[in-house]
Amino acid sequence: MKILSVFLFVFSIYIFGHVSGTGIRIVNELKSHKNLWMRCYSKNDVIGPKIIPVGYDYVNSFRANIWGTTRFMCTLKQRPNYRHYQNFTAFKQYTAYDNGADWDWRAREDGIYLKKEGGLKKSVDMNKVYDWIN
């Protein structure tokens, strides 16, 4: 019985690490009053499509799973004609020990930028990750 109690205690601490929130944030920093079209999905969820006006953001908080397989894919498109777009991995959990992080995405005229805080891997300062596809 004592071994079971110790196991349950250790397991609950492990699970508690995965209860802490993780999330993605997508900010529209485009110029000339261009709205940003956004749609994201994971194995279990679909977000959008949504329109994000210039200067606004969309935040989605969620829980990383205990198996280490949480992923969100997103598509961003620039208005007015949606010619410029990008499909990308907006969140990726690296291992079961990774309780995730906050992935902060910025849509700018010259591309899509990322700042990552927390998680198993080292935090990343704001840097350009993707160019727009024409």
DSSP file (Angstrom, degrees, kcal/mol; ACC not computed):
  #  RESIDUE AA STRUCTURE BP1 BP2  ACC     N-H-->O    O-->H-N    N-H-->O    O-->H-N    TCO  KAPPA ALPHA  PHI   PSI    X-CA   Y-CA   Z-CA
    1    1 A M     >        0   0    0      0, 0.0     4,-2.2     0, 0.0     5,-0.1   0.000 360.0 360.0 360.0 -37.0    0.0    0.0    0.0
    2    2 A K  H  >  +     0   0    0      1,-0.2     4,-2.2     2,-0.2     5,-0.2   0.893 360.0  51.3 -64.4 -39.4    2.9    2.3    0.8
    3    3 A I  H  > S+     0   0    0      1,-0.2     4,-2.6     2,-0.2    -1,-0.2   0.902 109.3  50.9 -64.4 -40.9    4.4    1.8   -2.7
    4    4 A L  H  > S+     0   0    0      2,-0.2     4,-2.6     1,-0.2    -2,-0.2   0.903 109.5  50.6 -63.0 -41.1    1.0    2.6   -4.3
    5    5 A S  H  X S+     0   0    0     -4,-2.2     4,-2.1     2,-0.2    -2,-0.2   0.908 111.6  47.2 -63.5 -42.7    0.8    5.8   -2.2
    6    6 A V  H  X S+     0   0    0     -4,-2.2     4,-2.6     2,-0.2     5,-0.2   0.925 112.3  50.5 -64.9 -44.1    4.2    6.9   -3.3
    7    7 A F  H  X S+     0   0    0     -4,-2.6     4,-2.9     1,-0.2     5,-0.2   0.937 111.1  47.8 -58.9 -47.9    3.5    6.1   -6.9
    8    8 A L  H  X S+     0   0    0     -4,-2.6     4,-2.2     1,-0.2    -1,-0.2   0.874 111.6  50.9 -62.5 -37.7    0.2    8.1   -6.8
    9    9 A F  H  X S+     0   0    0     -4,-2.1     4,-1.8     2,-0.2    -2,-0.2   0.946 113.6  43.4 -64.3 -49.0    2.0   11.1   -5.2
   10   10 A V  H  X S+     0   0    0     -4,-2.6     4,-2.1     1,-0.2    -2,-0.2   0.909 114.2  51.3 -63.9 -42.4    4.8   11.1   -7.8
   11   11 A F  H  X S+     0   0    0     -4,-2.9     4,-2.6    -5,-0.2    -1,-0.2   0.887 107.6  52.6 -62.8 -39.5    2.3   10.6  -10.6
   12   12 A S  H  X S+     0   0    0     -4,-2.2     4,-2.4     2,-0.2    -1,-0.2   0.870 108.4  50.5 -66.0 -35.9    0.1   13.5   -9.4
   13   13 A I  H  X S+     0   0    0     -4,-1.8     4,-1.3     2,-0.2    -1,-0.2   0.917 111.2  49.3 -65.6 -41.8    3.2   15.8   -9.4
   14   14 A Y  H  X S+     0   0    0     -4,-2.1     4,-0.6     1,-0.2     3,-0.4   0.931 113.0  46.0 -61.4 -46.8    4.0   14.8  -12.9
   15   15 A I  H >X S+     0   0    0     -4,-2.6     3,-1.3     1,-0.2     4,-0.7   0.880 104.2  62.7 -64.8 -38.4    0.4   15.4  -14.1
   16   16 A F  H >X S+     0   0    0     -4,-2.4     3,-1.0     1,-0.3     4,-0.9   0.856  96.4  59.6 -57.3 -35.4    0.3   18.7  -12.3
   17   17 A G  H 3< S+     0   0    0     -4,-1.3    -1,-0.3    -3,-0.4     3,-0.2   0.809 105.4  49.1 -62.0 -28.7    3.1   19.9  -14.5
   18   18 A H  H << S+     0   0    0     -3,-1.3    46,-0.3    -4,-0.6    -1,-0.3   0.528  98.9  66.9 -88.9  -6.5    0.8   19.3  -17.5
   19   19 A V  H << S+     0   0    0     -3,-1.0    -1,-0.2    -4,-0.7    -2,-0.2   0.751  76.4 100.9 -82.6 -24.8   -2.1   21.1  -16.0
   20   20 A S  S  < S-     0   0    0     -4,-0.9    44,-0.5    -3,-0.2    42,-0.1  -0.361  85.4-102.3 -61.6 140.3   -0.3   24.4  -16.3
   21   21 A G        -     0   0    0     42,-0.1     2,-0.3    40,-0.1    42,-0.2  -0.281  38.8-179.9 -71.3 146.7   -1.5   26.3  -19.3
   22   22 A T  E     +A   62   0A   0     40,-2.6    40,-2.8    -4,-0.1     2,-0.3  -0.819  15.6 155.8-127.9 172.0    0.2   26.6  -22.5
   23   23 A G  E     -Ab  61 102A   0     78,-1.9    80,-2.7    -2,-0.3     2,-0.4  -0.996  36.2-108.7-179.7 174.9   -0.9   28.5  -25.5
   24   24 A I  E     -Ab  60 103A   0     36,-2.2    36,-2.7    -2,-0.3     2,-0.4  -0.945  20.1-165.9-122.7 147.4   -0.6   30.3  -28.8
   25   25 A R  E     -Ab  59 104A   0     78,-2.3    80,-3.6    -2,-0.4     2,-0.5  -1.000   2.0-165.5-131.4 131.7   -1.1   34.0  -29.4
   26   26 A I  E     -Ab  58 105A   0     32,-2.7    32,-2.3    -2,-0.4     2,-0.4  -0.979   8.1-168.8-122.4 121.1   -1.4   35.4  -32.9
   27   27 A V  E     -Ab  57 106A   0     78,-2.3    80,-2.9    -2,-0.5     2,-0.9  -0.904  18.5-137.1-113.7 134.6   -1.0   39.2  -33.3
   28   28 A N  E     + b   0 107A   0     28,-2.6    27,-2.8    -2,-0.4    28,-0.2  -0.817  34.3 158.8 -91.1 105.8   -1.8   41.2  -36.5
   29   29 A E        +     0   0    0     78,-2.3    80,-0.4    -2,-0.9    -1,-0.1  -0.033  29.2 133.6-112.9  27.0    1.0   43.7  -37.0
   30   30 A L        -     0   0    0      4,-0.3     3,-0.3    78,-0.2     2,-0.1  -0.349  49.2-128.3 -73.4 159.4    0.3   44.2  -40.7
   31   31 A K  S >  S+     0   0    0      1,-0.2     3,-1.2     2,-0.1    -1,-0.1  -0.427  78.2  43.1 -99.4 177.0    0.2   47.7  -42.2
   32   32 A S  T 3  S-     0   0    0      1,-0.3    -1,-0.2    -2,-0.1    -2,-0.0   0.803 123.6 -70.2  57.6  36.0   -2.4   49.5  -44.3
   33   33 A H  T 3  S+     0   0    0     -3,-0.3     2,-0.6     1,-0.2    -1,-0.3   0.808  80.6 167.0  56.5  34.7   -5.4   48.2  -42.3
   34   34 A K    <   -     0   0    0     -3,-1.2    -4,-0.3    19,-0.1    -1,-0.2  -0.712  27.2-142.2 -83.7 121.0   -5.0   44.7  -43.6
   35   35 A N        -     0   0    0     -2,-0.6    44,-2.4    18,-0.1     2,-0.5  -0.416  12.6-130.9 -73.8 158.5   -7.0   42.2  -41.6
   36   36 A L  E     -EF  52  78B   0     16,-2.3    16,-3.3    42,-0.2     2,-0.4  -0.962   9.6-149.0-117.3 124.0   -5.5   38.8  -40.9
   37   37 A W  E     -EF  51  77B   0     40,-2.9    40,-2.2    -2,-0.5     2,-0.4  -0.773  23.4-175.6 -89.5 133.7   -7.5   35.6  -41.6
   38   38 A M  E     +EF  50  76B   0     12,-2.8    12,-2.7    -2,-0.4     2,-0.3  -0.991  18.5 168.8-137.1 138.9   -6.6   32.8  -39.2
   39   39 A R  E     + F   0  75B   0     36,-1.8    36,-2.6    -2,-0.4     2,-0.3  -0.950  10.8 177.8-146.0 129.8   -7.5   29.1  -38.8
   40   40 A C  E     +EF  47  74B   0      7,-2.5     7,-3.6    -2,-0.3     2,-0.3  -0.919   0.9 178.4-129.5 155.4   -5.8   26.6  -36.5
   41   41 A Y  E     -EF  46  73B   0     32,-2.5    32,-2.9    -2,-0.3     5,-0.2  -0.996  11.3-173.6-154.0 155.0   -6.3   23.0  -35.6
   42   42 A S        -     0   0    0      3,-2.9    30,-0.1    -2,-0.3    28,-0.1  -0.656  55.1 -80.9-127.9-171.3   -5.0   20.1  -33.6
   43   43 A K  S    S+     0   0    0     28,-0.4    29,-0.1    -2,-0.2     3,-0.0   0.841 130.7  23.7 -62.1 -31.9   -6.0   16.5  -33.4
   44   44 A N  S    S+     0   0    0      1,-0.1     2,-0.3     0, 0.0    -1,-0.2   0.590 119.9  50.7-111.6 -14.2   -8.9   17.4  -31.2
   45   45 A D        -     0   0    0      2,-0.0    -3,-2.9     0, 0.0     2,-0.4  -0.925  50.0-161.1-133.7 151.1   -9.7   21.0  -31.8
   46   46 A V  E     -E   41   0B   0     -2,-0.3     2,-0.5    -5,-0.2    -5,-0.2  -0.999  11.8-164.8-127.9 129.9  -10.4   23.5  -34.6
   47   47 A I  E     -E   40   0B   0     -7,-3.6    -7,-2.5    -2,-0.4     3,-0.2  -0.963  36.4 -70.1-116.2 121.9  -10.1   27.2  -34.1
   48   48 A G  E     -     0   0B   0     -2,-0.5     2,-0.2     1,-0.3    -9,-0.2  -0.426  16.0-121.5  95.8-169.5  -11.6   29.6  -36.6
   49   49 A P  E     +     0   0B   0      0, 0.0     2,-0.3     0, 0.0    -1,-0.3   0.344  62.6 168.5 -72.9 151.1  -11.6   30.7  -39.1
   50   50 A K  E     -E   38   0B   0    -12,-2.7   -12,-2.8    -3,-0.2     2,-0.5  -0.954  33.0-134.5-133.6 151.8  -11.3   34.1  -37.5
   51   51 A I  E     -E   37   0B   0     -2,-0.3   -14,-0.2   -14,-0.2   -16,-0.0  -0.948  17.7-162.7-107.7 125.2  -10.5   37.6  -38.7
   52   52 A I  E     -E   36   0B   0    -16,-3.3   -16,-2.3    -2,-0.5     3,-0.1  -0.934  13.4-141.5-109.8 114.7   -8.0   39.5  -36.6
   53   53 A P    >   -     0   0    0      0, 0.0     3,-2.0     0, 0.0   -25,-0.4  -0.263  39.6 -76.1 -68.6 161.0   -8.0   43.3  -37.2
   54   54 A V  T 3  S+     0   0    0      1,-0.3   -25,-0.2   -25,-0.1     3,-0.1  -0.333 120.7  19.2 -57.3 133.2   -4.7   45.3  -37.3
   55   55 A G  T 3  S+     0   0    0    -27,-2.8    -1,-0.3     1,-0.3     2,-0.2   0.378 107.1 100.7  86.4  -4.1   -3.4   45.8  -33.8
   56   56 A Y    <   -     0   0    0     -3,-2.0   -28,-2.6   -28,-0.2    -1,-0.3  -0.616  53.1-155.6-108.6 170.2   -5.5   43.0  -32.3
   57   57 A D  E     -A   27   0A   0    -30,-0.2     2,-0.4    -2,-0.2   -30,-0.2  -0.906  12.8-137.2-139.2 167.9   -4.6   39.5  -31.3
   58   58 A Y  E     -A   26   0A   0    -32,-2.3   -32,-2.7    -2,-0.3     2,-0.4  -0.999  20.4-166.4-126.3 131.4   -6.1   36.1  -30.8
   59   59 A V  E     -A   25   0A   0     -2,-0.4     2,-0.4   -34,-0.2   -34,-0.2  -0.967   6.9-176.4-121.3 132.7   -5.1   34.0  -27.7
   60   60 A N  E     -A   24   0A   0    -36,-2.7   -36,-2.2    -2,-0.4     2,-0.4  -0.963   5.8-168.7-129.1 115.1   -5.8   30.3  -27.3
   61   61 A S  E     +A   23   0A   0     -2,-0.4     2,-0.3   -38,-0.2   -38,-0.3  -0.809  18.5 154.1-101.1 144.0   -4.8   28.6  -24.0
   62   62 A F  E     -A   22   0A   0    -40,-2.8   -40,-2.6    -2,-0.4     2,-0.5  -0.914  41.9 -96.9-154.7 176.8   -4.9   24.8  -23.7
   63   63 A R        -     0   0    0     -2,-0.3     2,-0.2   -42,-0.2   -42,-0.1  -0.909  31.0-129.0-108.1 130.8   -3.3   21.9  -21.8
   64   64 A A        -     0   0    0    -44,-0.5     2,-0.1    -2,-0.5   -44,-0.0  -0.524  33.7-114.0 -71.4 143.5   -0.5   19.9  -23.3
   65   65 A N    >   -     0   0    0     -2,-0.2     3,-1.0     1,-0.1     5,-0.2  -0.352  15.3-117.9 -81.0 163.9   -1.2   16.2  -23.1
   66   66 A I  T 3  S+     0   0    0      1,-0.2    -1,-0.1     2,-0.1    -2,-0.0   0.580 108.3  64.9 -77.6  -8.6    0.8   13.8  -21.0
   67   67 A W  T 3  S-     0   0    0     28,-0.1    29,-0.3    30,-0.0    -1,-0.2   0.600 106.4-120.7 -89.3 -11.8    2.0   11.8  -24.0
   68   68 A G  S <  S+     0   0    0     -3,-1.0    28,-0.1    28,-0.3    -2,-0.1   0.809  81.5 111.1  80.0  29.5    4.0   14.7  -25.4
   69   69 A T        +     0   0    0     27,-0.1     2,-0.2    23,-0.1    -3,-0.1   0.264  31.1 135.7-121.3  12.0    2.1   14.9  -28.7
   70   70 A T        +     0   0    0     -5,-0.2    23,-2.5    22,-0.1     2,-0.3  -0.444  25.7 163.9 -67.2 128.8    0.2   18.2  -28.5
   71   71 A R  E     - G   0  92B   0     21,-0.2     2,-0.4    -2,-0.2   -28,-0.4  -0.996  23.5-162.9-144.4 143.5    0.5   20.1  -31.8
   72   72 A F  E     - G   0  91B   0     19,-2.2    18,-2.3    -2,-0.3    19,-1.6  -0.999   7.5-162.8-125.0 129.9   -1.4   23.0  -33.4
   73   73 A M  E     -FG  41  89B   0    -32,-2.9   -32,-2.5    -2,-0.4     2,-0.3  -0.874  13.0-168.7-106.0 143.2   -1.1   23.8  -37.1
   74   74 A C  E     -FG  40  88B   0     14,-3.1    14,-2.7    -2,-0.4     2,-0.4  -0.953  17.6-155.8-133.4 153.6   -2.2   27.3  -38.3
   75   75 A T  E     -FG  39  87B   0    -36,-2.6   -36,-1.8    -2,-0.3     2,-0.4  -0.999  14.1-170.4-123.0 129.6   -2.9   29.0  -41.6
   76   76 A L  E     -FG  38  86B   0     10,-2.4    10,-2.0    -2,-0.4     2,-0.4  -0.954   3.2-175.7-118.1 140.6   -2.6   32.8  -41.8
   77   77 A K  E     -FG  37  85B   0    -40,-2.2   -40,-2.9    -2,-0.4     2,-0.4  -0.999  20.0-131.5-136.2 138.9   -3.8   34.8  -44.8
   78   78 A Q  E  >  -F   36   0B   0      6,-2.7     4,-1.4    -2,-0.4     6,-0.3  -0.715  36.2-112.3 -87.9 135.9   -3.5   38.6  -45.5
   79   79 A R  T  4 S+     0   0    0    -44,-2.4     5,-0.0    -2,-0.4   -45,-0.0  -0.555  83.1  52.7 -82.6 162.6   -6.5   40.5  -46.7
   80   80 A P  T  4 S+     0   0    0      0, 0.0    -1,-0.2     0, 0.0   -44,-0.0  -0.955 133.5   2.0 -89.1 -24.9   -7.7   42.0  -48.9
   81   81 A N  T  4 S-     0   0    0     -3,-0.1    -2,-0.2    -2,-0.0    -3,-0.0   0.445  85.1-129.6-108.1   1.1   -7.3   39.3  -51.5
   82   82 A Y     <  +     0   0    0     -4,-1.4    -3,-0.2     1,-0.1   -46,-0.0   0.710  65.0 133.3  60.9  23.6   -5.7   36.5  -49.4
   83   83 A R        +     0   0    0     -5,-0.2     2,-0.6    -6,-0.1    -1,-0.1   0.872  59.3  64.2 -69.7 -36.8   -2.8   36.0  -51.9
   84   84 A H  S    S+     0   0    0     -6,-0.3    -6,-2.7    50,-0.1     2,-0.3  -0.789  72.4 145.0 -92.3 124.0   -0.2   36.1  -49.2
   85   85 A Y  E     -GH  77 133B   0     48,-2.1    48,-3.3    -2,-0.6     2,-0.3  -0.918  29.8-159.0-148.7 171.0   -0.5   33.1  -46.8
   86   86 A Q  E     -G   76   0B   0    -10,-2.0   -10,-2.4    -2,-0.3     2,-0.4  -0.928   7.0-155.8-158.2 136.8    1.5   30.7  -44.7
   87   87 A N  E     +G   75   0B   0     -2,-0.3     2,-0.3   -12,-0.2   -12,-0.2  -0.944  35.4 150.7-107.8 132.9    0.8   27.2  -43.2
   88   88 A F  E     -G   74   0B   0    -14,-2.7   -14,-3.1    -2,-0.4     2,-0.8  -0.984  53.6 -92.2-158.3 164.3    2.9   26.4  -40.2
   89   89 A T  E     -G   73   0B   0     -2,-0.3   -16,-0.3   -16,-0.2     3,-0.1  -0.770  36.1-177.6 -82.2 112.2    3.2   24.5  -36.9
   90   90 A A  E     +     0   0B   0    -18,-2.3     2,-0.3    -2,-0.8   -17,-0.2   0.671  68.8  13.6 -88.9 -18.8    2.1   27.1  -34.3
   91   91 A F  E     +G   72   0B   0    -19,-1.6   -19,-2.2   -67,-0.1     2,-0.4  -0.952  62.3 179.0-156.7 137.4    2.7   24.9  -31.3
   92   92 A K  E     -G   71   0B   0     -2,-0.3     2,-0.5   -21,-0.2   -21,-0.2  -0.962  18.6-148.5-144.3 124.6    4.7   21.7  -30.7
   93   93 A Q        -     0   0    0    -23,-2.5     3,-0.1    -2,-0.4     6,-0.1  -0.791  12.6-160.0 -87.8 130.3    5.2   19.7  -27.6
   94   94 A Y        -     0   0    0     -2,-0.5     2,-0.3     1,-0.2    -1,-0.1   0.869  61.7  -8.2 -87.1 -37.8    8.6   18.0  -27.7
   95   95 A T  S >  S-     0   0    0      3,-0.0     3,-1.2     1,-0.0   -27,-0.2  -0.909  73.8 -95.2-147.9 174.1    8.3   15.2  -25.2
   96   96 A A  T 3  S+     0   0    0    -29,-0.3   -28,-0.3    -2,-0.3   -27,-0.1   0.748 124.3  57.2 -65.7 -22.6    6.0   13.9  -22.4
   97   97 A Y  T 3  S+     0   0    0    -30,-0.1     2,-0.7   -29,-0.1    -1,-0.3   0.569  86.2  93.5 -84.0  -9.1    8.2   15.9  -20.0
   98   98 A D    <   -     0   0    0     -3,-1.2     3,-0.1     1,-0.1   -30,-0.1  -0.759  54.8-170.5 -88.4 113.7    7.6   19.1  -21.9
   99   99 A N        -     0   0    0     -2,-0.7   -35,-0.4     1,-0.3    -1,-0.1   0.289  45.6-117.3 -88.4  13.3    4.6   21.0  -20.3
  100  100 A G        -     0   0    0    -37,-0.1    -1,-0.3   -78,-0.1     2,-0.3  -0.381  26.0-124.6  91.8-166.5    4.6   23.4  -23.2
  101  101 A A        -     0   0    0     17,-0.2   -78,-1.9    18,-0.1     2,-0.6  -0.934  30.2 -81.0-164.9 177.4    5.2   27.1  -23.5
  102  102 A D  E     -bC  23 117A   0     15,-2.6    15,-2.1    -2,-0.3     2,-0.7  -0.904  38.4-161.3 -97.7 120.0    3.6   30.3  -24.7
  103  103 A W  E     -bC  24 116A   0    -80,-2.7   -78,-2.3    -2,-0.6     2,-0.7  -0.910   4.9-164.2-105.3 112.2    4.2   30.6  -28.4
  104  104 A D  E     -bC  25 115A   0     11,-3.1    11,-2.0    -2,-0.7     2,-0.3  -0.870   6.8-168.8-104.9 107.6    3.7   34.3  -29.5
  105  105 A W  E     -bC  26 114A   0    -80,-3.6   -78,-2.3    -2,-0.7     2,-0.4  -0.782   5.0-164.3-101.0 140.7    3.3   34.8  -33.2
  106  106 A R  E     -bC  27 113A   0      7,-2.3     7,-2.7    -2,-0.3     2,-0.7  -0.986  10.2-149.4-126.5 121.8    3.4   38.1  -35.0
  107  107 A A  E     +bC  28 112A   0    -80,-2.9   -78,-2.3    -2,-0.4     2,-0.3  -0.817  30.1 167.8 -90.1 115.7    2.1   38.6  -38.6
  108  108 A R  E >   - C   0 111A   0      3,-2.8     3,-1.2    -2,-0.7   -78,-0.2  -0.771  49.6 -99.2-123.4 168.9    4.2   41.4  -40.2
  109  109 A E  T 3  S+     0   0    0    -80,-0.4    23,-0.2     1,-0.3     3,-0.1   0.855 121.4  42.1 -57.3 -38.3    4.5   42.7  -43.8
  110  110 A D  T 3  S-     0   0    0      1,-0.2     2,-0.3    21,-0.1    -1,-0.3   0.463 127.0 -59.5 -93.8  -0.7    7.8   40.8  -44.3
  111  111 A G  E <   -C  108   0A   0     -3,-1.2    -3,-2.8    20,-0.2     2,-0.5  -0.982  64.2 -54.2 156.3-165.9    6.9   37.5  -42.6
  112  112 A I  E     -CD 107 130A   0     18,-2.9    17,-2.8    -2,-0.3    18,-1.9  -0.946  45.7-159.8-117.1 129.4    5.8   35.7  -39.5
  113  113 A Y  E     -CD 106 128A   0     -7,-2.7    -7,-2.3    -2,-0.5     2,-0.4  -0.736   0.8-155.1-112.0 154.2    7.7   36.1  -36.3
  114  114 A L  E     -CD 105 127A   0     13,-2.6    13,-1.8    -2,-0.3     2,-0.4  -0.990  13.3-178.0-133.9 138.6    7.9   34.0  -33.1
  115  115 A K  E     -C  104   0A   0    -11,-2.0   -11,-3.1    -2,-0.4     2,-0.4  -0.993  16.2-166.7-129.1 126.5    8.7   34.6  -29.5
  116  116 A K  E     -CD 103 124A   0      8,-1.9     8,-2.4    -2,-0.4     2,-0.4  -0.951   5.9-175.5-120.3 131.2    8.6   31.5  -27.3
  117  117 A E  E     -C  102   0A   0    -15,-2.1   -15,-2.6    -2,-0.4     2,-0.1  -0.990  50.4  -5.3-128.0 132.7    8.7   31.5  -23.4
  118  118 A G  S    S+     0   0    0     -2,-0.4   -17,-0.2   -17,-0.2     3,-0.1  -0.304  73.5 102.9  87.2-171.2    8.8   28.5  -21.1
  119  119 A G  S    S-     0   0    0      1,-0.2    -1,-0.1    -2,-0.1   -18,-0.1  -0.220  87.2 -59.2  85.3-177.4    8.6   24.9  -21.9
  120  120 A L  S    S+     0   0    0    -25,-0.1    -1,-0.2     2,-0.1     2,-0.1   0.886 115.5  64.6 -71.2 -42.4   11.3   22.2  -22.1
  121  121 A K  S    S-     0   0    0      1,-0.1     3,-0.1    -3,-0.1    -3,-0.1  -0.422 102.9 -80.1 -83.4 161.3   13.4   23.9  -24.7
  122  122 A K        -     0   0    0      1,-0.1    -1,-0.1    -2,-0.1    -2,-0.1  -0.219  53.0 -99.1 -58.7 143.3   15.2   27.2  -24.3
  123  123 A S        -     0   0    0     -4,-0.1     2,-0.4    -3,-0.1    -6,-0.2  -0.284  36.8-141.5 -61.5 151.8   13.1   30.4  -24.6
  124  124 A V  E     -D  116   0A   0     -8,-2.4    -8,-1.9    -3,-0.1     3,-0.1  -0.975   5.6-134.7-123.0 128.6   13.4   32.1  -28.0
  125  125 A D  E     -     0   0A   0     -2,-0.4   -11,-0.2   -10,-0.2     2,-0.1  -0.333  51.5 -68.1 -72.3 163.3   13.4   35.9  -28.5
  126  126 A M  E    S+     0   0A   0    -11,-0.1     2,-0.3   -13,-0.1   -11,-0.2  -0.312  72.5 154.4 -56.3 121.7   11.3   37.4  -31.3
  127  127 A N  E     -D  114   0A   0    -13,-1.8   -13,-2.6    -3,-0.1     2,-0.3  -0.990  49.1 -95.7-149.3 155.6   12.7   36.3  -34.6
  128  128 A K  E     +D  113   0A   0     -2,-0.3   -15,-0.3   -15,-0.2     3,-0.1  -0.560  41.9 165.5 -74.7 129.3   11.4   35.8  -38.2
  129  129 A V  E     +     0   0A   0    -17,-2.8     2,-0.4    -2,-0.3   -16,-0.2   0.732  58.7  27.1-113.1 -37.9   10.5   32.2  -38.8
  130  130 A Y  E     -D  112   0A   0    -18,-1.9   -18,-2.9   -44,-0.0    -1,-0.3  -0.965  59.7-143.4-133.2 145.4    8.4   32.2  -42.0
  131  131 A D        -     0   0    0     -2,-0.4     2,-0.2   -20,-0.2   -20,-0.2  -0.668  39.6 -98.3 -91.8 159.3    8.1   34.3  -45.2
  132  132 A W        -     0   0    0     -2,-0.3     2,-0.4   -22,-0.2   -46,-0.2  -0.558  32.0-131.0 -74.7 143.1    4.7   34.8  -46.8
  133  133 A I  B      H   85   0B   0    -48,-3.3   -48,-2.1    -2,-0.2    -1,-0.0  -0.828 360.0 360.0 -92.5 133.7    3.9   32.5  -49.7
  134  134 A N              0   0    0     -2,-0.4    -1,-0.1   -50,-0.2   -50,-0.1   0.436 360.0 360.0 -91.0 360.0    2.5   34.4  -52.8
